[in-house]
């Protein structure tokens, strides 16, 4: 009964416009008070403090800062030009370039909204100028941005690691194959839609011009090599990799490309601080909500309820996926990870699923949430810069949501896709 009250209260507050973090705090504190726990405020303060003071959490603000530096310092422009040289002549033209650019940028930023709001602006302008349908441009930009949190480095994987203590390096490795598969699924959608609507295709560039764009992009592409190579080579941890990526992006933006001066740097740092505070505040409040649910044995109630429906592992996995997608429609992805992980881990133990595989399922499900109203962060980011109505954009991304869902099912029922590479790391 308490679980139902919490769910109804939480969703109801968000529907009427209460911010996610405030709704979580009011729900947990309010129900605690109603149950007669008068001295819960000191516990709340302690849990909120503990929620954001872990060493792993340092990676989040630095990856956000690195992404903002890349968007402002000319790095994303060079990535886009390189992607256009590689795949601009494929069926789907700049739609394929959009996906390939996001795939490359994913290895640098780790945040979907940074991709949508930064690289996405460049992609959409190029597509609009070339005669592509505006809704199509906005839809593929919103969809391709979700590759970012799956391909390493990934902020959601860092958050999941903080909850489960699974190695961040293993989680990063697990995201490679599903992320590439997401890009392939989206590329197929772009191919079919472009053929049906007759969108333009760029002429194949001569190899000399391609090489020029490649050489121009080498410093930017080295970001991926530094981050992933450093983590897997044991030179630094994932948290330290975020700091290295930030200073390398700063070096490229200020010294190599010279597109960021001290005044712009101050503005970038300020914007990054604001975004980081919003993200970490959600994590902090979600940590207290998770404590409340465990204290009230809500995970046990959920487990008993699900096991009363079925004990078949395949059906339990489908039920978990359905719950995660529904939660993602109302909650920000980070909040879903922090709330749902403690609830579902006991069921995952019963099924015998690897925590790394479940982490991939969790992140993919939250990516679908980024593209579904009412709380689709990527939809909001793209809608705000394109003036495409949110509901119209949500219909435009539907083919790509289906593609991500297919990848999610493959990951859920074929473990090697997300466990082979982490197994090599050990």
C-alpha positions as CSV (number, residue, x, y, z in Angstrom):
1,X,0.0,0.0,0.0
2,X,2.8,2.4,0.9
3,X,4.5,1.6,-2.4
4,X,1.3,2.6,-4.3
5,X,0.9,5.8,-2.3
6,X,4.5,6.8,-3.0
7,X,4.1,6.1,-6.7
8,X,0.9,8.1,-7.1
9,X,2.2,11.0,-5.0
10,X,5.5,11.2,-6.9
11,X,3.9,11.0,-10.4
12,X,1.1,13.4,-9.4
13,X,3.5,16.1,-8.2
14,X,5.5,15.9,-11.4
15,X,2.3,16.0,-13.6
16,X,1.3,19.3,-12.0
17,X,4.7,20.8,-12.7
18,X,6.7,20.2,-9.5
19,X,10.5,19.8,-10.4
20,X,11.6,16.1,-10.3
21,X,14.1,16.6,-7.3
22,X,11.5,18.6,-5.3
23,X,8.8,16.0,-5.9
24,X,11.1,13.2,-4.7
25,X,12.1,15.1,-1.6
26,X,8.4,16.0,-0.7
27,X,7.3,12.5,-1.3
28,X,9.9,10.8,0.8
29,X,9.9,13.4,3.6
30,X,6.1,13.7,3.6
31,X,5.4,10.0,3.8
32,X,8.0,9.6,6.6
33,X,6.3,12.4,8.6
34,X,2.9,10.8,8.0
35,X,4.2,7.5,9.4
36,X,5.3,9.3,12.6
37,X,9.0,9.6,12.0
38,X,9.5,13.0,13.6
39,X,13.4,13.0,13.6
40,X,13.9,12.2,10.0
41,X,15.4,15.6,9.0
42,X,18.9,14.9,10.3
43,X,18.9,11.5,8.4
44,X,17.7,13.3,5.3
45,X,20.5,15.8,5.5
46,X,23.1,13.0,6.0
47,X,21.7,11.0,3.1
48,X,21.6,14.0,0.7
49,X,25.2,14.8,1.6
50,X,26.4,11.2,1.2
51,X,24.6,11.0,-2.2
52,X,27.1,13.3,-4.0
53,X,30.3,13.1,-2.1
54,X,31.6,9.8,-3.5
55,X,34.9,10.0,-5.5
56,X,33.2,8.5,-8.6
57,X,30.7,11.5,-8.6
58,X,33.6,13.9,-9.5
59,X,33.5,12.6,-13.0
60,X,30.0,14.1,-13.7
61,X,30.8,17.9,-13.5
62,X,34.1,17.4,-15.4
63,X,32.5,15.4,-18.2
64,X,29.8,18.1,-18.4
65,X,32.5,20.8,-18.6
66,X,34.5,18.9,-21.2
67,X,31.3,18.6,-23.3
68,X,30.6,22.3,-23.1
69,X,34.2,23.1,-24.0
70,X,34.0,20.9,-27.1
71,X,30.7,22.5,-28.2
72,X,32.2,26.0,-27.9
73,X,35.8,25.5,-28.9
74,X,35.5,24.3,-32.5
75,X,35.9,20.6,-31.7
76,X,32.3,19.6,-32.8
77,X,32.6,21.5,-36.1
78,X,35.6,19.5,-37.1
79,X,33.9,16.2,-36.0
80,X,30.9,17.1,-38.2
81,X,33.1,17.9,-41.2
82,X,35.0,14.6,-40.8
83,X,31.7,12.7,-40.5
84,X,30.4,14.4,-43.6
85,X,33.5,13.4,-45.6
86,X,33.1,9.8,-44.5
87,X,29.4,9.1,-44.9
88,X,27.8,12.2,-46.5
89,X,27.4,10.3,-49.8
90,X,25.5,7.4,-48.2
91,X,21.7,7.0,-48.7
92,X,20.2,9.4,-46.2
93,X,23.0,11.9,-46.7
94,X,23.3,14.3,-43.7
95,X,21.0,12.1,-41.7
96,X,23.8,9.5,-41.7
97,X,26.3,12.2,-41.0
98,X,24.2,13.2,-38.0
99,X,24.4,9.7,-36.6
100,X,28.1,9.2,-37.3
101,X,28.9,12.6,-35.7
102,X,27.0,11.6,-32.6
103,X,28.8,8.3,-32.5
104,X,32.2,10.0,-32.5
105,X,31.1,12.7,-30.0
106,X,29.8,10.0,-27.7
107,X,33.4,8.9,-27.0
108,X,34.1,12.4,-25.7
109,X,31.2,13.8,-23.8
110,X,29.0,11.1,-22.1
111,X,25.9,13.3,-22.0
112,X,23.0,13.2,-24.4
113,X,21.8,16.7,-23.7
114,X,25.3,18.1,-24.5
115,X,25.2,16.3,-27.8
116,X,21.7,17.5,-28.6
117,X,22.3,21.1,-27.6
118,X,25.8,21.5,-29.0
119,X,26.6,19.3,-32.0
120,X,22.9,19.0,-32.7
121,X,22.7,22.7,-33.6
122,X,25.4,22.4,-36.2
123,X,23.8,19.2,-37.7
124,X,20.3,20.7,-37.9
125,X,21.5,23.9,-39.6
126,X,23.4,21.9,-42.2
127,X,20.4,19.7,-42.9
128,X,18.0,22.6,-43.1
129,X,20.3,24.5,-45.5
130,X,20.5,21.4,-47.7
131,X,16.7,21.1,-48.0
132,X,15.9,18.4,-45.5
133,X,12.5,18.3,-43.8
134,X,12.8,20.3,-40.5
135,X,11.0,17.7,-38.4
136,X,13.2,14.9,-39.8
137,X,16.3,17.0,-38.9
138,X,15.1,17.6,-35.4
139,X,14.0,14.0,-34.9
140,X,17.3,12.4,-35.9
141,X,19.2,14.9,-33.9
142,X,17.2,14.1,-30.7
143,X,17.5,10.4,-31.4
144,X,21.2,10.2,-32.2
145,X,22.0,12.2,-29.0
146,X,21.0,9.2,-27.0
147,X,24.0,7.2,-28.3
148,X,26.2,9.5,-26.0
149,X,25.4,7.9,-22.7
150,X,25.8,4.4,-24.0
151,X,29.2,4.7,-25.7
152,X,32.0,5.3,-23.2
153,X,32.6,7.6,-21.4
154,X,29.1,7.7,-19.9
155,X,27.7,9.7,-17.0
156,X,24.8,7.3,-16.4
157,X,27.2,4.4,-16.2
158,X,29.2,6.4,-13.6
159,X,26.0,6.9,-11.6
160,X,25.1,3.2,-11.9
161,X,28.6,2.3,-10.7
162,X,28.2,4.4,-7.6
163,X,25.0,2.4,-6.7
164,X,26.3,-1.1,-7.5
165,X,30.1,-0.8,-7.0
166,X,30.6,-2.4,-10.4
167,X,33.8,-1.3,-12.1
168,X,33.3,1.8,-14.3
169,X,35.8,0.5,-16.8
170,X,33.8,-2.7,-17.2
171,X,30.6,-0.8,-17.7
172,X,32.3,1.5,-20.2
173,X,33.4,-1.6,-22.2
174,X,29.9,-3.0,-22.0
175,X,28.4,0.0,-23.7
176,X,30.5,-0.2,-26.9
177,X,28.6,-2.9,-28.8
178,X,25.1,-1.8,-27.9
179,X,26.0,1.8,-28.8
180,X,27.2,0.9,-32.2
181,X,24.1,-1.3,-32.7
182,X,22.0,1.7,-31.8
183,X,23.7,3.7,-34.5
184,X,23.2,0.9,-37.0
185,X,19.4,0.7,-36.1
186,X,19.1,4.5,-36.6
187,X,21.0,4.4,-39.9
188,X,18.6,1.8,-41.2
189,X,15.6,4.1,-40.2
190,X,17.3,7.1,-41.9
191,X,17.9,5.0,-45.0
192,X,14.2,3.9,-45.3
193,X,12.8,7.4,-44.5
194,X,15.2,9.1,-46.9
195,X,14.4,6.8,-49.7
196,X,10.7,7.2,-49.2
197,X,10.9,11.0,-49.0
198,X,13.6,11.5,-51.6
199,X,16.0,13.5,-49.4
200,X,19.2,14.9,-51.1
201,X,22.5,13.0,-50.9
202,X,25.9,14.7,-51.0
203,X,28.4,13.9,-53.8
204,X,31.2,11.6,-52.8
205,X,34.2,13.7,-51.8
206,X,37.6,13.1,-53.4
207,X,40.1,11.2,-51.2
208,X,42.4,14.2,-51.0
209,X,39.6,16.4,-49.5
210,X,38.6,13.5,-47.1
211,X,42.2,13.3,-45.9
212,X,42.3,17.1,-45.3
213,X,39.2,16.8,-43.1
214,X,40.6,13.8,-41.3
215,X,43.9,15.6,-40.6
216,X,42.0,18.6,-39.4
217,X,40.0,16.4,-37.0
218,X,42.9,14.4,-35.6
219,X,43.4,16.6,-32.5
220,X,39.7,16.3,-31.7
221,X,39.6,12.5,-32.4
222,X,42.5,12.0,-30.0
223,X,40.1,12.8,-27.2
224,X,38.6,9.4,-27.6
225,X,42.0,7.7,-27.7
226,X,43.2,9.6,-24.6
227,X,40.0,8.8,-22.5
228,X,39.4,5.2,-23.4
229,X,43.1,4.3,-23.9
230,X,44.0,5.8,-20.5
231,X,41.2,4.0,-18.6
232,X,41.9,0.6,-20.2
233,X,45.6,1.0,-20.1
234,X,45.5,1.7,-16.4
235,X,47.0,5.2,-16.6
236,X,44.0,6.7,-14.8
237,X,40.6,5.9,-13.4
238,X,37.3,6.9,-15.1
239,X,37.0,9.8,-12.7
240,X,40.5,11.0,-13.5
241,X,39.7,10.5,-17.2
242,X,37.0,13.2,-16.9
243,X,39.6,15.6,-15.6
244,X,42.1,14.7,-18.3
245,X,39.4,15.1,-21.0
246,X,38.5,18.6,-19.6
247,X,42.1,19.9,-19.7
248,X,42.6,18.4,-23.1
249,X,39.4,20.1,-24.4
250,X,40.6,23.3,-22.8
251,X,44.0,23.0,-24.5
252,X,42.4,22.4,-27.9
253,X,39.8,25.2,-27.5
254,X,42.2,27.9,-26.2
255,X,45.6,27.0,-27.7
256,X,45.1,24.9,-30.8
257,X,41.9,26.2,-32.3
258,X,41.9,29.5,-30.3
259,X,38.1,29.8,-30.3
260,X,37.8,30.3,-26.5
261,X,39.3,33.2,-24.6
262,X,39.3,33.8,-20.9
263,X,35.9,35.6,-20.9
264,X,34.2,32.8,-22.8
265,X,35.9,30.2,-20.5
266,X,34.4,31.8,-17.5
267,X,30.9,31.7,-19.1
268,X,31.4,28.0,-20.0
269,X,32.5,27.1,-16.5
270,X,29.6,28.9,-15.0
271,X,27.1,27.1,-17.3
272,X,28.8,23.8,-16.5
273,X,28.5,24.5,-12.8
274,X,24.8,25.2,-13.1
275,X,24.2,22.0,-15.1
276,X,26.3,20.0,-12.7
277,X,24.4,21.4,-9.7
278,X,21.1,20.4,-11.2
279,X,22.3,16.9,-12.0
280,X,23.9,16.3,-8.6
281,X,21.0,17.8,-6.7
282,X,18.7,15.2,-8.3
283,X,21.2,12.5,-7.4
284,X,21.4,13.8,-3.8
285,X,17.6,13.8,-3.3
286,X,17.2,10.4,-5.1
287,X,19.7,9.0,-2.6
288,X,17.3,9.9,0.3
289,X,14.3,8.5,-1.6
290,X,16.2,5.3,-2.2
291,X,16.9,5.1,1.6
292,X,13.2,5.7,2.3
293,X,12.1,2.9,0.0
294,X,14.6,0.5,1.5
295,X,13.6,1.5,5.1
296,X,9.9,0.9,4.2
297,X,10.8,-2.4,2.4
298,X,9.2,-1.2,-0.8
299,X,11.7,-3.3,-2.9
300,X,10.5,-6.4,-1.1
301,X,6.9,-5.5,-1.9
302,X,7.8,-5.0,-5.6
303,X,9.7,-8.3,-5.7
304,X,6.8,-10.2,-4.1
305,X,4.3,-8.6,-6.4
306,X,6.4,-9.4,-9.5
307,X,7.1,-13.0,-8.4
308,X,3.4,-13.4,-7.7
309,X,2.7,-12.7,-11.4
310,X,5.4,-15.0,-12.8
311,X,8.7,-16.7,-11.9
312,X,9.8,-17.1,-15.5
313,X,13.1,-15.3,-15.9
314,X,12.2,-14.1,-19.4
315,X,8.9,-12.7,-18.3
316,X,10.5,-11.0,-15.3
317,X,13.0,-9.3,-17.5
318,X,10.2,-8.0,-19.7
319,X,8.3,-6.7,-16.7
320,X,11.5,-4.9,-15.4
321,X,12.0,-3.4,-18.9
322,X,8.3,-2.2,-19.0
323,X,8.6,-0.6,-15.5
324,X,11.9,1.1,-16.4
325,X,10.5,2.6,-19.6
326,X,7.4,3.8,-17.8
327,X,9.5,5.4,-15.1
328,X,11.6,7.0,-17.8
329,X,8.5,8.7,-19.1
330,X,8.2,10.7,-15.9
331,X,11.7,10.8,-14.3
332,X,15.1,12.0,-15.5
333,X,17.4,9.1,-16.4
334,X,19.7,9.6,-13.4
335,X,16.8,9.5,-11.0
336,X,15.5,6.3,-12.6
337,X,18.9,4.6,-12.1
338,X,19.2,5.7,-8.5
339,X,15.6,4.7,-7.6
340,X,15.1,1.5,-9.6
341,X,18.5,-0.1,-9.1
342,X,18.1,-1.0,-5.4
343,X,14.6,-2.3,-6.1
344,X,15.5,-4.6,-9.0
345,X,18.9,-5.9,-8.0
346,X,17.4,-8.7,-5.7
347,X,15.4,-9.9,-8.7
348,X,18.5,-9.7,-10.9
349,X,20.2,-11.9,-8.4
350,X,17.4,-14.4,-8.5
351,X,17.5,-14.5,-12.3
352,X,21.3,-14.8,-12.3
353,X,21.9,-11.8,-14.6
354,X,25.3,-10.1,-14.6
355,X,25.2,-6.6,-13.0
356,X,27.0,-5.3,-16.0
357,X,24.4,-6.6,-18.4
358,X,21.6,-5.1,-16.2
359,X,23.4,-1.8,-16.2
360,X,23.3,-1.7,-20.0
361,X,19.6,-2.6,-19.9
362,X,19.0,0.2,-17.4
363,X,20.8,2.8,-19.5
364,X,19.1,1.8,-22.7
365,X,15.7,1.9,-21.1
366,X,16.5,5.4,-19.7
367,X,17.5,6.5,-23.3
368,X,14.0,5.6,-24.4
369,X,12.8,7.9,-21.6
370,X,14.9,10.7,-23.0
371,X,12.8,10.5,-26.2
372,X,9.3,10.1,-24.6
373,X,7.1,12.8,-23.1
374,X,6.3,14.2,-20.6
375,X,10.0,14.3,-19.3
376,X,12.1,13.7,-22.4
377,X,15.2,15.7,-21.8
378,X,16.6,15.3,-25.4
379,X,13.2,16.2,-26.8
380,X,13.1,19.4,-24.7
381,X,16.7,20.3,-25.7
382,X,16.0,19.9,-29.4
383,X,12.5,21.4,-29.3
384,X,13.9,24.5,-27.6
385,X,16.5,25.2,-30.3
386,X,14.2,24.2,-33.3
387,X,10.8,25.5,-32.2
388,X,9.3,22.1,-33.2
389,X,6.4,21.4,-30.9
390,X,7.2,18.7,-28.3
391,X,4.4,16.3,-29.2
392,X,5.1,16.6,-32.9
393,X,8.8,15.9,-32.2
394,X,7.9,12.9,-30.1
395,X,6.0,11.4,-33.1
396,X,9.0,12.1,-35.3
397,X,11.4,10.1,-33.1
398,X,9.1,7.1,-32.9
399,X,11.0,5.0,-35.5
400,X,14.2,5.5,-33.7
401,X,12.6,4.7,-30.3
402,X,11.5,1.4,-31.8
403,X,15.1,0.8,-33.0
404,X,16.5,1.4,-29.5
405,X,13.9,-0.9,-28.1
406,X,15.0,-3.7,-30.4
407,X,18.6,-3.2,-29.3
408,X,17.4,-3.2,-25.7
409,X,15.7,-6.6,-26.2
410,X,18.8,-8.0,-27.9
411,X,20.9,-6.9,-24.9
412,X,18.4,-8.4,-22.4
413,X,18.2,-11.8,-24.1
414,X,21.7,-12.2,-25.6
415,X,24.2,-11.5,-22.8
416,X,27.4,-11.8,-24.9
417,X,26.5,-8.5,-26.6
418,X,27.2,-6.6,-23.3
419,X,29.4,-9.0,-21.4
420,X,32.2,-10.2,-23.8
421,X,34.3,-7.0,-23.8
422,X,34.0,-6.5,-20.0
423,X,35.0,-10.1,-19.5
424,X,38.3,-9.3,-21.3
425,X,39.0,-6.6,-18.8
426,X,38.3,-8.8,-15.8
